[in-house]
Amino acid sequence: MKEITASELKKLMDENADFQLIDVREPHEYDEANLNGELIPMGEVLERANEISKDKQVVVHCRSGKRSATVINALESQHGFTNLYNLQGGILAYIQEIGL
């Protein structure tokens, strides 16, 4: 599985790179703190896979990186994605390293 660090994600954001950011946490978690990604809760990802780009880099994140890793594995095996990156340590690592 490909991964991206918080600082690498921040660089993509700062450069206005053409990528998609998917947050697979639950709505209440998103409301508490978010990175302005698209909210697609883990339980809905497979049925909403058509909302995830196959043409550009897609960064998937959750709270700590575990749920997003599970989601990436499922999308890769069931839908053939090859462009997904897991945010190492999730939003917790991003907040600790970069802040909100």
N, CA, C and O atoms as a Tinker XYZ file with bonds, in Angstrom:
   400  protein
     1  N      0.836000   -1.183000    0.000000    73     2
     2  CA     0.000000    0.000000    0.000000    64     1     3
     3  C      0.884000    1.252000    0.000000    63     2     4     5
     4  O      1.854000    1.353000    0.752000    81     3
     5  N      0.521000    2.186000   -0.858000    73     3     6
     6  CA     1.268000    3.438000   -0.916000    64     5     7
     7  C      0.825000    4.340000    0.230000    63     6     8     9
     8  O     -0.347000    4.359000    0.605000    81     7
     9  N      1.773000    5.082000    0.777000    73     7    10
    10  CA     1.463000    5.990000    1.881000    64     9    11
    11  C      2.013000    7.374000    1.592000    63    10    12    13
    12  O      2.898000    7.552000    0.755000    81    11
    13  N      1.473000    8.337000    2.295000    73    11    14
    14  CA     1.911000    9.721000    2.199000    64    13    15
    15  C      2.000000   10.267000    3.622000    63    14    16    17
    16  O      1.176000    9.941000    4.476000    81    15
    17  N      3.001000   11.094000    3.863000    73    15    18
    18  CA     3.150000   11.667000    5.202000    64    17    19
    19  C      2.329000   12.956000    5.309000    63    18    20    21
    20  O      1.875000   13.507000    4.306000    81    19
    21  N      2.154000   13.415000    6.531000    73    19    22
    22  CA     1.432000   14.672000    6.754000    64    21    23
    23  C      2.110000   15.825000    6.029000    63    22    24    25
    24  O      1.437000   16.655000    5.418000    81    23
    25  N      3.432000   15.883000    6.090000    73    23    26
    26  CA     4.134000   16.994000    5.429000    64    25    27
    27  C      4.016000   16.904000    3.908000    63    26    28    29
    28  O      3.947000   17.932000    3.236000    81    27
    29  N      3.991000   15.691000    3.359000    73    27    30
    30  CA     3.794000   15.536000    1.913000    64    29    31
    31  C      2.389000   15.979000    1.507000    63    30    32    33
    32  O      2.205000   16.606000    0.464000    81    31
    33  N      1.399000   15.648000    2.342000    73    31    34
    34  CA     0.029000   16.089000    2.072000    64    33    35
    35  C     -0.065000   17.604000    2.145000    63    34    36    37
    36  O     -0.696000   18.227000    1.292000    81    35
    37  N      0.552000   18.197000    3.147000    73    35    38
    38  CA     0.538000   19.657000    3.285000    64    37    39
    39  C      1.141000   20.312000    2.049000    63    38    40    41
    40  O      0.643000   21.336000    1.580000    81    39
    41  N      2.206000   19.727000    1.523000    73    39    42
    42  CA     2.846000   20.264000    0.322000    64    41    43
    43  C      1.882000   20.209000   -0.868000    63    42    44    45
    44  O      1.785000   21.171000   -1.631000    81    43
    45  N      1.169000   19.087000   -1.029000    73    43    46
    46  CA     0.181000   18.984000   -2.099000    64    45    47
    47  C     -0.871000   20.074000   -1.963000    63    46    48    49
    48  O     -1.252000   20.708000   -2.947000    81    47
    49  N     -1.340000   20.288000   -0.731000    73    47    50
    50  CA    -2.352000   21.312000   -0.486000    64    49    51
    51  C     -1.812000   22.712000   -0.801000    63    50    52    53
    52  O     -2.477000   23.513000   -1.457000    81    51
    53  N     -0.605000   22.986000   -0.325000    73    51    54
    54  CA    -0.005000   24.311000   -0.532000    64    53    55
    55  C      0.228000   24.606000   -2.011000    63    54    56    57
    56  O      0.154000   25.757000   -2.440000    81    55
    57  N      0.509000   23.565000   -2.784000    73    55    58
    58  CA     0.779000   23.730000   -4.213000    64    57    59
    59  C     -0.492000   23.668000   -5.052000    63    58    60    61
    60  O     -0.438000   23.755000   -6.279000    81    59
    61  N     -1.648000   23.516000   -4.381000    73    59    62
    62  CA    -2.922000   23.355000   -5.091000    64    61    63
    63  C     -2.840000   22.251000   -6.143000    63    62    64    65
    64  O     -3.349000   22.386000   -7.256000    81    63
    65  N     -2.191000   21.163000   -5.762000    73    63    66
    66  CA    -2.029000   20.022000   -6.665000    64    65    67
    67  C     -3.400000   19.439000   -7.005000    63    66    68    69
    68  O     -4.357000   19.578000   -6.244000    81    67
    69  N     -3.472000   18.792000   -8.148000    73    67    70
    70  CA    -4.709000   18.159000   -8.588000    64    69    71
    71  C     -4.779000   16.758000   -7.983000    63    70    72    73
    72  O     -4.310000   15.784000   -8.573000    81    71
    73  N     -5.371000   16.682000   -6.805000    73    71    74
    74  CA    -5.540000   15.400000   -6.128000    64    73    75
    75  C     -6.872000   15.413000   -5.410000    63    74    76    77
    76  O     -7.488000   16.466000   -5.247000    81    75
    77  N     -7.316000   14.247000   -4.983000    73    75    78
    78  CA    -8.578000   14.133000   -4.254000    64    77    79
    79  C     -8.269000   13.673000   -2.840000    63    78    80    81
    80  O     -7.458000   12.769000   -2.637000    81    79
    81  N     -8.912000   14.293000   -1.867000    73    79    82
    82  CA    -8.739000   13.929000   -0.463000    64    81    83
    83  C    -10.048000   13.351000    0.047000    63    82    84    85
    84  O    -11.082000   14.020000    0.030000    81    83
    85  N     -9.998000   12.111000    0.497000    73    83    86
    86  CA   -11.177000   11.398000    0.990000    64    85    87
    87  C    -11.023000   11.133000    2.481000    63    86    88    89
    88  O    -10.017000   10.575000    2.921000    81    87
    89  N    -12.023000   11.535000    3.251000    73    87    90
    90  CA   -12.072000   11.319000    4.697000    64    89    91
    91  C    -13.079000   10.206000    4.956000    63    90    92    93
    92  O    -14.260000   10.364000    4.649000    81    91
    93  N    -12.632000    9.083000    5.517000    73    91    94
    94  CA   -13.525000    7.937000    5.716000    64    93    95
    95  C    -14.037000    7.820000    7.152000    63    94    96    97
    96  O    -14.564000    6.782000    7.552000    81    95
    97  N    -13.874000    8.904000    7.924000    73    95    98
    98  CA   -14.395000    8.891000    9.296000    64    97    99
    99  C    -15.908000    9.118000    9.275000    63    98   100   101
   100  O    -16.505000    9.286000    8.212000    81    99
   101  N    -16.509000    9.122000   10.446000    73    99   102
   102  CA   -17.936000    9.335000   10.584000    64   101   103
   103  C    -18.250000   10.837000   10.609000    63   102   104   105
   104  O    -17.376000   11.640000   10.936000    81   103
   105  N    -19.482000   11.223000   10.270000    73   103   106
   106  CA   -19.829000   12.652000   10.223000    64   105   107
   107  C    -19.513000   13.428000   11.507000    63   106   108   109
   108  O    -19.058000   14.569000   11.437000    81   107
   109  N    -19.747000   12.826000   12.673000    73   107   110
   110  CA   -19.467000   13.555000   13.918000    64   109   111
   111  C    -17.965000   13.809000   14.086000    63   110   112   113
   112  O    -17.571000   14.829000   14.650000    81   111
   113  N    -17.126000   12.888000   13.599000    73   111   114
   114  CA   -15.675000   13.092000   13.660000    64   113   115
   115  C    -15.264000   14.210000   12.708000    63   114   116   117
   116  O    -14.425000   15.047000   13.041000    81   115
   117  N    -15.862000   14.214000   11.527000    73   115   118
   118  CA   -15.573000   15.240000   10.514000    64   117   119
   119  C    -15.943000   16.622000   11.048000    63   118   120   121
   120  O    -15.222000   17.597000   10.835000    81   119
   121  N    -17.079000   16.690000   11.745000    73   119   122
   122  CA   -17.544000   17.969000   12.302000    64   121   123
   123  C    -16.588000   18.503000   13.363000    63   122   124   125
   124  O    -16.466000   19.717000   13.525000    81   123
   125  N    -15.907000   17.615000   14.088000    73   123   126
   126  CA   -14.977000   18.033000   15.144000    64   125   127
   127  C    -13.700000   18.622000   14.574000    63   126   128   129
   128  O    -13.195000   19.620000   15.088000    81   127
   129  N    -13.171000   18.017000   13.516000    73   127   130
   130  CA   -11.932000   18.484000   12.885000    64   129   131
   131  C    -11.825000   17.818000   11.526000    63   130   132   133
   132  O    -12.064000   16.618000   11.398000    81   131
   133  N    -11.462000   18.600000   10.501000    73   131   134
   134  CA   -11.307000   18.006000    9.187000    64   133   135
   135  C    -10.284000   18.765000    8.362000    63   134   136   137
   136  O     -9.902000   19.888000    8.693000    81   135
   137  N     -9.851000   18.136000    7.290000    73   135   138
   138  CA    -8.846000   18.706000    6.384000    64   137   139
   139  C     -9.494000   19.176000    5.084000    63   138   140   141
   140  O     -8.820000   19.347000    4.069000    81   139
   141  N    -10.811000   19.384000    5.128000    73   139   142
   142  CA   -11.596000   19.815000    3.964000    64   141   143
   143  C    -11.625000   18.787000    2.844000    63   142   144   145
   144  O    -11.759000   19.134000    1.671000    81   143
   145  N    -11.497000   17.523000    3.217000    73   143   146
   146  CA   -11.631000   16.453000    2.231000    64   145   147
   147  C    -13.098000   16.119000    2.027000    63   146   148   149
   148  O    -13.976000   16.666000    2.695000    81   147
   149  N    -13.348000   15.213000    1.093000    73   147   150
   150  CA   -14.707000   14.747000    0.850000    64   149   151
   151  C    -15.032000   13.661000    1.866000    63   150   152   153
   152  O    -14.282000   12.694000    2.009000    81   151
   153  N    -16.135000   13.816000    2.565000    73   151   154
   154  CA   -16.526000   12.839000    3.581000    64   153   155
   155  C    -17.283000   11.689000    2.923000    63   154   156   157
   156  O    -18.384000   11.868000    2.402000    81   155
   157  N    -16.677000   10.516000    2.958000    73   155   158
   158  CA   -17.333000    9.284000    2.535000    64   157   159
   159  C    -17.071000    8.271000    3.646000    63   158   160   161
   160  O    -16.041000    7.596000    3.633000    81   159
   161  N    -17.997000    8.154000    4.616000    73   159   162
   162  CA   -17.769000    7.253000    5.749000    64   161   163
   163  C    -17.415000    5.837000    5.299000    63   162   164   165
   164  O    -17.887000    5.356000    4.270000    81   163
   165  N    -16.578000    5.191000    6.091000    73   163   166
   166  CA   -16.053000    3.862000    5.770000    64   165   167
   167  C    -17.145000    2.900000    5.307000    63   166   168   169
   168  O    -16.951000    2.159000    4.343000    81   167
   169  N    -18.273000    2.906000    5.977000    73   167   170
   170  CA   -19.355000    1.980000    5.640000    64   169   171
   171  C    -20.009000    2.254000    4.301000    63   170   172   173
   172  O    -20.753000    1.412000    3.798000    81   171
   173  N    -19.751000    3.407000    3.713000    73   171   174
   174  CA   -20.371000    3.779000    2.438000    64   173   175
   175  C    -19.389000    3.747000    1.263000    63   174   176   177
   176  O    -19.801000    3.893000    0.113000    81   175
   177  N    -18.106000    3.559000    1.540000    73   175   178
   178  CA   -17.077000    3.721000    0.508000    64   177   179
   179  C    -17.285000    2.797000   -0.688000    63   178   180   181
   180  O    -17.234000    3.253000   -1.830000    81   179
   181  N    -17.516000    1.518000   -0.450000    73   179   182
   182  CA   -17.609000    0.584000   -1.571000    64   181   183
   183  C    -18.800000    0.896000   -2.467000    63   182   184   185
   184  O    -18.702000    0.762000   -3.687000    81   183
   185  N    -19.921000    1.310000   -1.887000    73   183   186
   186  CA   -21.079000    1.633000   -2.721000    64   185   187
   187  C    -20.945000    3.014000   -3.374000    63   186   188   189
   188  O    -21.679000    3.330000   -4.311000    81   187
   189  N    -20.021000    3.827000   -2.888000    73   187   190
   190  CA   -19.800000    5.167000   -3.468000    64   189   191
   191  C    -18.450000    5.256000   -4.183000    63   190   192   193
   192  O    -17.925000    6.350000   -4.390000    81   191
   193  N    -17.895000    4.110000   -4.556000    73   191   194
   194  CA   -16.580000    4.075000   -5.184000    64   193   195
   195  C    -16.527000    4.906000   -6.466000    63   194   196   197
   196  O    -15.462000    5.391000   -6.848000    81   195
   197  N    -17.668000    5.070000   -7.129000    73   195   198
   198  CA   -17.701000    5.862000   -8.361000    64   197   199
   199  C    -17.424000    7.346000   -8.108000    63   198   200   201
   200  O    -17.178000    8.092000   -9.055000    81   199
   201  N    -17.460000    7.784000   -6.849000    73   199   202
   202  CA   -17.152000    9.171000   -6.502000    64   201   203
   203  C    -15.653000    9.401000   -6.309000    63   202   204   205
   204  O    -15.207000   10.534000   -6.126000    81   203
   205  N    -14.888000    8.318000   -6.353000    73   203   206
   206  CA   -13.445000    8.396000   -6.128000    64   205   207
   207  C    -12.735000    8.318000   -7.478000    63   206   208   209
   208  O    -12.980000    7.413000   -8.275000    81   207
   209  N    -11.861000    9.274000   -7.712000    73   207   210
   210  CA   -11.164000    9.367000   -8.994000    64   209   211
   211  C    -10.202000    8.201000   -9.209000    63   210   212   213
   212  O     -9.545000    7.737000   -8.277000    81   211
   213  N    -10.134000    7.745000  -10.442000    73   211   214
   214  CA    -9.122000    6.766000  -10.831000    64   213   215
   215  C     -8.061000    7.430000  -11.694000    63   214   216   217
   216  O     -7.092000    6.787000  -12.099000    81   215
   217  N     -8.242000    8.720000  -11.979000    73   215   218
   218  CA    -7.380000    9.442000  -12.922000    64   217   219
   219  C     -6.333000   10.332000  -12.270000    63   218   220   221
   220  O     -5.464000   10.865000  -12.960000    81   219
   221  N     -6.399000   10.503000  -10.962000    73   219   222
   222  CA    -5.420000   11.343000  -10.276000    64   221   223
   223  C     -5.124000   10.757000   -8.902000    63   222   224   225
   224  O     -5.786000    9.818000   -8.458000    81   223
   225  N     -4.133000   11.315000   -8.245000    73   223   226
   226  CA    -3.758000   10.841000   -6.910000    64   225   227
   227  C     -4.921000   11.059000   -5.948000    63   226   228   229
   228  O     -5.543000   12.121000   -5.931000    81   227
   229  N     -5.199000   10.038000   -5.153000    73   227   230
   230  CA    -6.248000   10.118000   -4.140000    64   229   231
   231  C     -5.623000    9.782000   -2.788000    63   230   232   233
   232  O     -5.048000    8.709000   -2.607000    81   231
   233  N     -5.745000   10.713000   -1.842000    73   231   234
   234  CA    -5.268000   10.502000   -0.480000    64   233   235
   235  C     -6.480000   10.161000    0.376000    63   234   236   237
   236  O     -7.459000   10.907000    0.407000    81   235
   237  N     -6.408000    9.037000    1.064000    73   235   238
   238  CA    -7.493000    8.581000    1.928000    64   237   239
   239  C     -7.005000    8.677000    3.363000    63   238   240   241
   240  O     -5.889000    8.267000    3.681000    81   239
   241  N     -7.861000    9.231000    4.234000    73   239   242
   242  CA    -7.445000    9.322000    5.638000    64   241   243
   243  C     -8.602000    9.072000    6.581000    63   242   244   245
   244  O     -9.774000    9.180000    6.218000    81   243
   245  N     -8.231000    8.733000    7.802000    73   243   246
   246  CA    -9.179000    8.565000    8.897000    64   245   247
   247  C     -8.543000    9.201000   10.129000    63   246   248   249
   248  O     -7.768000   10.149000   10.001000    81   247
   249  N     -8.852000    8.702000   11.301000    73   247   250
   250  CA    -8.302000    9.266000   12.526000    64   249   251
   251  C     -6.833000    8.903000   12.693000    63   250   252   253
   252  O     -5.998000    9.775000   12.935000    81   251
   253  N     -6.512000    7.602000   12.563000    73   251   254
   254  CA    -5.143000    7.144000   12.840000    64   253   255
   255  C     -4.479000    6.400000   11.685000    63   254   256   257
   256  O     -3.296000    6.071000   11.764000    81   255
   257  N     -5.211000    6.137000   10.632000    73   255   258
   258  CA    -4.654000    5.438000    9.480000    64   257   259
   259  C     -5.104000    4.004000    9.329000    63   258   260   261
   260  O     -4.830000    3.386000    8.300000    81   259
   261  N     -5.788000    3.453000   10.317000    73   259   262
   262  CA    -6.202000    2.049000   10.243000    64   261   263
   263  C     -7.432000    1.854000    9.352000    63   262   264   265
   264  O     -7.437000    0.982000    8.483000    81   263
   265  N     -8.467000    2.659000    9.567000    73   263   266
   266  CA    -9.673000    2.527000    8.745000    64   265   267
   267  C     -9.375000    2.848000    7.283000    63   266   268   269
   268  O     -9.860000    2.165000    6.382000    81   267
   269  N     -8.583000    3.880000    7.053000    73   267   270
   270  CA    -8.270000    4.239000    5.669000    64   269   271
   271  C     -7.471000    3.126000    4.989000    63   270   272   273
   272  O     -7.653000    2.882000    3.796000    81   271
   273  N     -6.599000    2.456000    5.720000    73   271   274
   274  CA    -5.851000    1.330000    5.150000    64   273   275
   275  C     -6.804000    0.200000    4.755000    63   274   276   277
   276  O     -6.649000   -0.402000    3.693000    81   275
   277  N     -7.778000   -0.082000    5.601000    73   275   278
   278  CA    -8.777000   -1.109000    5.306000    64   277   279
   279  C     -9.570000   -0.741000    4.058000    63   278   280   281
   280  O     -9.821000   -1.582000    3.194000    81   279
   281  N     -9.960000    0.529000    3.978000    73   279   282
   282  CA   -10.718000    1.015000    2.824000    64   281   283
   283  C     -9.887000    0.897000    1.547000    63   282   284   285
   284  O    -10.392000    0.448000    0.518000    81   283
   285  N     -8.632000    1.294000    1.608000    73   283   286
   286  CA    -7.761000    1.221000    0.427000    64   285   287
   287  C     -7.612000   -0.220000   -0.036000    63   286   288   289
   288  O     -7.709000   -0.499000   -1.232000    81   287
   289  N     -7.379000   -1.132000    0.888000    73   287   290
   290  CA    -7.254000   -2.545000    0.512000    64   289   291
   291  C     -8.512000   -3.044000   -0.192000    63   290   292   293
   292  O     -8.422000   -3.770000   -1.182000    81   291
   293  N     -9.677000   -2.661000    0.310000    73   291   294
   294  CA   -10.943000   -3.087000   -0.297000    64   293   295
   295  C    -11.129000   -2.472000   -1.678000    63   294   296   297
   296  O    -11.529000   -3.162000   -2.616000    81   295
   297  N    -10.842000   -1.186000   -1.810000    73   295   298
   298  CA   -10.994000   -0.520000   -3.108000    64   297   299
   299  C    -10.025000   -1.083000   -4.145000    63   298   300   301
   300  O    -10.379000   -1.248000   -5.313000    81   299
   301  N     -8.810000   -1.375000   -3.712000    73   299   302
   302  CA    -7.822000   -1.934000   -4.641000    64   301   303
   303  C     -8.232000   -3.339000   -5.094000    63   302   304   305
   304  O     -8.134000   -3.668000   -6.276000    81   303
   305  N     -8.685000   -4.155000   -4.158000    73   303   306
   306  CA    -9.003000   -5.542000   -4.513000    64   305   307
   307  C    -10.356000   -5.674000   -5.214000    63   306   308   309
   308  O    -10.508000   -6.526000   -6.090000    81   307
   309  N    -11.333000   -4.856000   -4.851000    73   307   310
   310  CA   -12.676000   -5.020000   -5.401000    64   309   311
   311  C    -12.989000   -4.084000   -6.570000    63   310   312   313
   312  O    -13.879000   -4.368000   -7.372000    81   311
   313  N    -12.263000   -2.973000   -6.669000    73   311   314
   314  CA   -12.563000   -2.003000   -7.724000    64   313   315
   315  C    -11.358000   -1.647000   -8.587000    63   314   316   317
   316  O    -11.470000   -0.813000   -9.485000    81   315
   317  N    -10.215000   -2.264000   -8.331000    73   315   318
   318  CA    -9.057000   -2.098000   -9.193000    64   317   319
   319  C     -8.328000   -0.758000   -9.101000    63   318   320   321
   320  O     -7.605000   -0.387000  -10.025000    81   319
   321  N     -8.507000   -0.037000   -8.010000    73   319   322
   322  CA    -7.796000    1.241000   -7.848000    64   321   323
   323  C     -6.292000    1.006000   -7.734000    63   322   324   325
   324  O     -5.853000    0.028000   -7.129000    81   323
   325  N     -5.505000    1.914000   -8.320000    73   323   326
   326  CA    -4.041000    1.837000   -8.239000    64   325   327
   327  C     -3.431000    3.178000   -7.841000    63   326   328   329
   328  O     -2.209000    3.322000   -7.816000    81   327
   329  N     -4.277000    4.158000   -7.530000    73   327   330
   330  CA    -3.830000    5.538000   -7.305000    64   329   331
   331  C     -4.140000    6.034000   -5.896000    63   330   332   333
   332  O     -4.237000    7.241000   -5.676000    81   331
   333  N     -4.296000    5.126000   -4.947000    73   331   334
   334  CA    -4.692000    5.491000   -3.583000    64   333   335
   335  C     -3.486000    5.548000   -2.654000    63   334   336   337
   336  O     -2.593000    4.703000   -2.717000    81   335
   337  N     -3.478000    6.564000   -1.789000    73   335   338
   338  CA    -2.407000    6.757000   -0.809000    64   337   339
   339  C     -3.027000    6.899000    0.567000    63   338   340   341
   340  O     -3.977000    7.659000    0.754000    81   339
   341  N     -2.490000    6.171000    1.527000    73   339   342
   342  CA    -2.959000    6.253000    2.905000    64   341   343
   343  C     -2.163000    7.334000    3.648000    63   342   344   345
   344  O     -0.934000    7.356000    3.583000    81   343
   345  N     -2.860000    8.220000    4.346000    73   343   346
   346  CA    -2.181000    9.226000    5.159000    64   345   347
   347  C     -1.635000    8.547000    6.412000    63   346   348   349
   348  O     -2.401000    8.102000    7.268000    81   347
   349  N     -0.312000    8.469000    6.517000    73   347   350
   350  CA     0.338000    7.827000    7.666000    64   349   351
   351  C     -0.094000    8.518000    8.961000    63   350   352   353
   352  O      0.069000    9.727000    9.119000    81   351
   353  N     -0.645000    7.731000    9.878000    73   351   354
   354  CA    -1.035000    8.268000   11.174000    64   353   355
   355  C     -2.336000    9.041000   11.176000    63   354   356   357
   356  O     -2.768000    9.521000   12.224000    81   355
   357  N     -2.970000    9.171000   10.016000    73   355   358
   358  CA    -4.270000    9.829000    9.918000    64   357   359
   359  C     -4.252000   11.295000   10.300000    63   358   360   361
   360  O     -3.206000   11.943000   10.327000    81   359
   361  N     -5.446000   11.799000   10.596000    73   359   362
   362  CA    -5.587000   13.213000   10.933000    64   361   363
   363  C     -4.863000   13.538000   12.243000    63   362   364   365
   364  O     -4.441000   14.675000   12.451000    81   363
   365  N     -4.720000   12.548000   13.119000    73   363   366
   366  CA    -3.991000   12.788000   14.374000    64   365   367
   367  C     -2.548000   13.187000   14.088000    63   366   368   369
   368  O     -2.025000   14.123000   14.693000    81   367
   369  N     -1.905000   12.474000   13.159000    73   367   370
   370  CA    -0.519000   12.799000   12.795000    64   369   371
   371  C     -0.460000   14.161000   12.116000    63   370   372   373
   372  O      0.474000   14.931000   12.342000    81   371
   373  N     -1.456000   14.458000   11.284000    73   371   374
   374  CA    -1.471000   15.745000   10.590000    64   373   375
   375  C     -1.582000   16.891000   11.595000    63   374   376   377
   376  O     -0.861000   17.884000   11.500000    81   375
   377  N     -2.482000   16.745000   12.548000    73   375   378
   378  CA    -2.664000   17.786000   13.577000    64   377   379
   379  C     -1.403000   17.960000   14.405000    63   378   380   381
   380  O     -0.997000   19.084000   14.702000    81   379
   381  N     -0.780000   16.838000   14.779000    73   379   382
   382  CA     0.431000   16.896000   15.598000    64   381   383
   383  C      1.593000   17.533000   14.833000    63   382   384   385
   384  O      2.334000   18.348000   15.382000    81   383
   385  N      1.744000   17.155000   13.568000    73   383   386
   386  CA     2.886000   17.606000   12.777000    64   385   387
   387  C      2.684000   18.992000   12.157000    63   386   388   389
   388  O      3.606000   19.807000   12.133000    81   387
   389  N      1.478000   19.250000   11.660000    73   387   390
   390  CA     1.199000   20.466000   10.898000    64   389   391
   391  C      0.265000   21.423000   11.659000    63   390   392   393
   392  O      0.450000   22.640000   11.626000    81   391
   393  N     -0.718000   20.867000   12.329000    73   391   394
   394  CA    -1.750000   21.676000   12.970000    64   393   395
   395  C     -2.931000   21.811000   12.032000    63   394   396   397
   396  O     -2.889000   21.355000   10.889000    81   395
   397  N     -3.994000   22.448000   12.529000    73   395   398
   398  CA    -5.181000   22.654000   11.686000    64   397   399
   399  C     -5.345000   24.116000   11.370000    63   398   400
   400  O     -6.286000   24.495000   10.672000    81   399
